């Protein structure tokens, strides 16, 4: 048997077997990489190389940005920022049919873009919106599905750790360009959910929110401006070259902490929760990055990325078919794998294929994150799926049908972003980042 095929069978066979029996994903990546590595080099060499690769993987100044953004998101989640953004969202879309569901979507887009976390967004916005939606007689399962599927839009709208991790794995793709490239696709993802919300609201004749007075509207906008200014400060500073992505992430921590203290909703009891959440998430991410570096090395050493590229190109040389196959594979992978390991594992595999068919690395990064972001809310194991249904107080299974309906316009948006690079590359080119 061809050594590359044998290594691939051992690597991915053991990986999926370990996942199936309930082994944590990071441990599964590490064990399967070691098993596959033994078929390539002696045991003592793979043990030494693995330790070296783990250290190399996490020894990155840029990776600090992910940790700081996670800390910033945790502060925002406990600092009373979500309520002010929900009020602004209600002001923006309050006159649309099904206004509370629309508010949920816009709230997730705003909060997600600031916190950079789909999970935090699902919890924060869902906690505010669920009581209001129940009071107005909204279908709880559909509203939960709206919250679940719209929260991942924040993974595309910067600042977001997903693009920072992709930049590391892809060999240094510009973080500034990736950040700007995510705006239009992220907004498209949110608007896609709103299409189904509008259709459902017209069908069920949901009420619209009362229009506030000019004084109330002005107060809502003024209260939201400090929160929204975080995006301007961080992204503006990174794009303008004032500070790096890591320094921008540190600025976001300081800014969100000052904001939370000014809102007087951050208590001493929240500090321990914030620190604990950040430490746990940091440990998970760093361990994932480290062991994924072993898997990347094993795949590269065996020649697997080149073999997979040749295999896909042998199926068809038509870029349309190749990109469609990549999307299908990534969508399936996303249903059982979180976004961080998905980026770490599949960037080395699919990036060479994407570049072979003429795809820009920035464009591919957006398509990759878009695919895996959909998986964050996908049955059966999407992280926002469990949190959103729990907050809404509905059974997990009751959200499956409405989620699948919402996926129709989302998938259409994904295909538009995939086949029309303009959606991803217009802003980076406009700002001279490409």
C-alpha positions, -999 to +999 in steps of 0.1 A: +000+000+000+011+035-008+028+050+024+008+082+021-025+063+020-015+041+049-005+072+070-038+089+061-058+058+071-040+054+104-041+091+112-078+099+105-090+064+113-076+065+148-087+102+152-123+095+143-124+063+164-111+081+194-137+109+189-164+082+185-156+067+219-157+100+236-121+110+239-116+149+240-108+163+206-073+177+216-063+144+231-076+125+200-055+148+178-024+141+198-027+104+201-037+098+165-007+120+154+017+099+175+003+066+162+006+078+126+040+093+132+054+060+144+048+046+109+071+073+095+100+077+120+113+058+150+094+061+183+121+082+201+123+106+172+085+111+170+084+116+208+111+143+206+096+159+175+062+160+191+074+178+222+093+203+199+062+209+177+039+215+207+063+242+220+068+257+185+030+258+180+022+278+211+055+299+211+038+328+192+034+364+201+004+367+178-014+339+196-016+362+227-042+381+207-066+352+209-062+350+247-067+387+251-098+387+229-112+358+250-106+378+282-122+409+266-153+389+255-157+374+290-155+409+306-182+421+281-204+392+288-205+401+325-203+439+322-238+449+310-228+456+274-253+432+259-284+451+271-273+484+255-266+467+222-300+449+222-317+483+227-298+497+197-307+466+177-343+471+186-341+507+174-326+496+141-351+468+132-380+475+155-404+483+127-399+450+108-424+422+112-411+398+139-391+427+153-379+408+184-364+380+163-347+406+140-334+423+171-319+390+183-300+387+150-287+423+149-279+421+186-258+389+179-240+406+150-232+437+172-222+418+204-204+390+184-184+415+165-172+431+198-167+399+219-155+377+190-173+347+206-204+329+193-209+312+226-208+344+246-231+361+221-256+332+223-257+334+261-257+372+265-282+381+238-304+351+243-307+358+280-319+393+273-342+384+244-359+352+255-382+367+282-393+394+258-400+369+230-420+347+253-440+376+266-450+386+230-460+350+221-431+341+198-425+305+189-398+296+214-382+269+192-379+292+162-366+321+183-340+297+199-330+287+163-327+323+153-304+330+183-284+298+177-278+304+139-271+342+140-246+342+169-218+326+147-219+358+125-196+373+151-169+348+141-167+365+107-172+401+118-139+413+134-122+414+158-123+376+159-098+350+171-107+326+142-088+348+117-058+351+139-055+313+142-059+310+105-032+335+099-008+315+121-016+282+104-016+296+068+019+310+071+013+346+080-017+357+060-023+394+069-046+397+099-056+432+089-067+420+055-086+390+070-103+413+095-116+436+067-125+407+045-148+393+072-171+423+074-193+418+043-196+380+046-204+383+083-231+408+076-244+386+048-247+357+073-268+377+097-290+391+069-296+356+057-311+347+090-333+378+089-347+366+055-362+336+072-372+356+102-391+380+079-409+352+061-418+335+093-431+367+109-453+375+079-467+340+080-475+341+117-484+378+118-460+387+146-463+423+160-437+450+155-421+470+182-435+505+191-414+533+177-396+552+205-397+589+208-368+610+195-355+615+230-356+578+238-339+569+205-311+595+211-306+580+246-303+545+232-278+555+206-257+575+231-257+545+255-245+522+228-218+544+213-191+536+239-196+498+233-195+502+195-165+525+198-144+495+208-146+481+173-135+515+159-106+518+183-093+482+179-099+477+142-089+512+133-057+509+153-048+476+136-056+488+101-039+521+106-007+505+118-009+521+153-006+487+170-004+450+161-033+426+165-019+414+198-016+450+211-051+457+198-065+427+217-048+440+249-064+475+243-098+458+239-093+442+274-085+476+290-113+493+271-140+467+280-129+467+316-132+505+319-165+503+301-179+476+324-167+496+355-184+528+341-217+508+336-213+497+373-225+462+365-192+444+370-190+431+405-161+416+425-178+382+423-176+384+385-138+387+385-132+352+396-157+339+370-140+360+342-106+347+352-117+311+354-135+312+321-105+328+304-079+304+319-100+273+309-106+286+274-069+296+270-058+261+282-080+244+256-070+266+227-032+264+235-034+226+239-053+224+206-028+246+188+001+226+202-012+191+193-025+203+159+010+213+151+021+177+155-007+166+131+003+192+106+039+180+108+029+144+103+007+152+073+035+174+057+062+148+064+042+121+048+033+143+017-004+141+025-015+176+015+001+172-020-015+138-024-050+152-014-045+181-038-037+157-066-067+135-057-092+164-058-077+178-090-080+143-105-117+144-099-121+176-118-099+206-128-129+229-128-125+253-099-163+254-094-164+217-087-133+217-065-147+246-044-181+229-041-164+197-029-143+216-003-175+234+010-193+201+013-164+185+032-160+215+055-198+217+062-198+180+072-167+184+093-182+214+111-211+194+123-189+175+148-158+196+151-154+231+167-140+260+147-106+261+162-095+225+156-112+227+122-090+256+112-059+240+126-064+207+109-079+216+075-060+247+066-028+228+057-049+203+037-072+227+017-051+259+014-027+244-012-058+231-032-074+266-030-042+283-042-039+257-070-072+268-084-063+304-081-080+313-048-064+341-027-054+330+008-075+358+023-105+347+003-100+311+013-097+321+050-131+337+049-147+307+031-131+283+056-143+303+087-178+308+071-181+270+066-169+261+101-190+289+117-221+273+103-210+241+120-209+259+154-247+259+153-252+226+135-269+195+150-259+173+166-230+188+186-228+226+178-217+246+208-243+273+204-270+247+198-268+235+234-265+269+250-292+285+229-318+258+235-309+257+272-314+295+276-347+294+256-359+264+278-368+242+248-358+207+239-328+204+216-347+184+190-374+210+186-348+235+172-336+211+144-363+218+118-362+256+121-324+256+120-324+236+088-349+261+073-326+290+083-297+272+067-311+276+032-304+313+029-272+309+049-259+283+024-268+306-005-247+333+011-218+309+016-219+300-021-220+337-031-189+344-009-172+313-023-177+319-060-175+357-060-143+369-043-155+405-044-175+400-012-143+391+007-117+411-011-134+444-018-127+460+016-091+448+020-083+462-014-102+494-007-080+500+024-048+491+006-042+459+026-038+437-005 
